[in-house]
């Protein structure tokens, strides 16, 4: 019983509490917003409640390029400063908004972007190394960006007993 509960908990953590997938929903595989290599140096951690602590996105280490690219097509939702950081948000079909920080951009609200377009430049300040905080909201709820980048396999629960 405990083993089954652990397996279910791990499966929910792996898929970021959302079974949503960009390829299943839109037919388009997203690209990474940072050029390869793009190691995730801090994972998505789902909060227990909308107001609980968590890490509502992933931190991606940047290599030598500081260009930030649109992972899929969309329309700029917000470009400006939040508290003391430059932030960019892009609205995508299906109720999805992606956010990027700290990123400076020349784009303004309403500008269209295509997948792979350079949307801004990464600024220092979020991590001890150059990194991008990349968040994804689906219908106003944060979900793991890895669901959309396609780098994690879907969790499959297997029976623990033979029929």
C-alpha positions in Angstrom: 0.0 0.0 0.0 2.7 2.5 1.0 4.7 1.5 -2.2 1.6 2.3 -4.3 1.1 5.7 -2.6 4.8 6.5 -3.2 4.5 5.6 -6.9 1.4 7.8 -7.3 3.1 10.7 -5.5 6.2 10.4 -7.6 4.1 10.2 -10.8 2.2 13.4 -9.8 5.5 15.2 -9.0 7.1 14.1 -12.3 4.2 15.4 -14.4 4.0 18.6 -12.4 0.4 17.9 -11.2 -0.7 18.3 -14.8 -1.1 15.7 -17.5 -1.2 18.5 -20.1 1.3 18.3 -22.9 1.9 20.7 -25.7 2.2 17.9 -28.3 -1.1 16.4 -27.2 -3.0 19.7 -27.0 -1.6 21.7 -29.9 0.2 19.3 -32.2 3.4 21.5 -31.9 6.4 20.5 -29.9 7.9 23.4 -28.1 11.5 24.4 -28.3 13.7 25.5 -25.4 13.9 29.2 -24.7 17.6 29.0 -24.1 20.2 27.5 -26.6 21.7 24.1 -25.8 23.0 23.0 -23.5 20.2 24.1 -21.3 20.4 22.3 -18.0 17.7 22.8 -15.5 19.4 24.0 -12.3 16.2 24.4 -10.2 13.1 22.3 -10.9 9.4 23.2 -10.8 8.0 22.6 -7.3 4.2 22.7 -7.2 2.8 24.6 -4.2 0.3 22.8 -2.0 -2.2 25.7 -2.4 -2.2 28.7 -4.7 -0.6 30.8 -1.9 1.9 28.3 -0.6 5.6 28.2 -1.1 6.9 26.6 -4.2 9.0 27.2 -7.3 6.5 28.1 -10.1 8.8 27.5 -13.0 12.2 26.1 -13.8 15.6 27.8 -13.8 17.6 27.1 -16.9 21.3 27.8 -17.0 22.4 29.8 -19.9 25.5 29.0 -21.9 27.4 31.6 -23.9 24.3 33.0 -25.7 22.0 35.3 -23.7 19.3 35.3 -26.4 15.9 34.1 -25.2 13.6 32.6 -27.8 9.9 31.9 -28.0 9.3 28.2 -27.4 6.1 28.4 -29.6 4.1 31.1 -31.3 2.2 33.6 -29.3 1.3 37.3 -28.6 3.2 39.4 -26.0 1.0 39.7 -23.0 3.3 41.8 -20.8 6.7 43.4 -21.1 8.0 45.5 -18.3 9.4 45.6 -14.8 7.9 43.6 -11.9 9.3 44.9 -8.6 13.0 45.2 -9.7 13.2 42.6 -12.5 12.5 42.8 -16.2 9.8 40.3 -17.1 8.2 39.1 -20.4 5.0 37.1 -20.7 3.7 35.6 -23.9 0.1 34.4 -24.4 -0.3 31.2 -26.4 -3.4 29.3 -27.7 -5.2 27.1 -25.3 -5.1 29.3 -22.2 -1.3 29.2 -21.8 0.9 32.1 -20.7 4.7 31.7 -20.5 6.8 34.0 -18.4 10.6 34.8 -18.7 12.7 36.6 -16.1 15.0 38.5 -15.9 14.7 39.3 -19.6 14.8 42.7 -21.3 13.0 43.1 -24.6 12.1 45.7 -27.2 8.7 43.9 -27.7 5.5 45.5 -26.5 2.0 44.1 -25.6 0.3 42.8 -28.6 3.4 42.0 -30.7 3.2 38.6 -32.4 6.1 36.1 -32.1 6.8 32.9 -33.9 8.4 29.8 -32.5 12.2 30.4 -32.3 12.0 34.2 -32.5 14.4 36.0 -30.3 12.1 37.7 -27.8 14.7 39.2 -25.4 18.0 39.1 -23.7 18.8 37.4 -20.5 20.0 39.7 -17.7 22.0 38.7 -14.6 20.4 38.5 -11.2 18.1 35.5 -10.8 20.7 32.8 -10.0 24.3 32.8 -9.0 25.1 31.9 -12.7 23.3 33.3 -15.7 19.9 31.6 -15.8 16.4 32.1 -17.0 13.4 31.6 -14.8 10.8 30.1 -17.2 7.2 29.7 -16.0 4.1 28.3 -17.6 0.5 29.0 -16.6 -2.4 26.9 -17.9 -5.8 28.6 -17.3 -4.1 30.8 -14.6 -2.5 27.8 -12.8 1.2 27.2 -12.8 2.3 23.9 -14.3 5.7 22.4 -15.0 7.3 23.8 -18.1 8.8 20.4 -18.7 5.4 19.1 -19.7 5.6 21.4 -22.7 9.2 21.1 -23.6 8.8 17.3 -23.9 11.9 16.2 -22.0 10.1 14.1 -19.4 8.2 10.9 -20.3 4.6 10.6 -19.2 4.2 8.7 -16.0 2.6 5.3 -16.4 1.3 3.5 -13.4 1.8 -0.2 -13.6 -0.1 -2.9 -11.6 1.8 -4.3 -8.7 0.0 -7.7 -8.9 -0.4 -10.1 -11.7 -4.0 -10.7 -12.8 
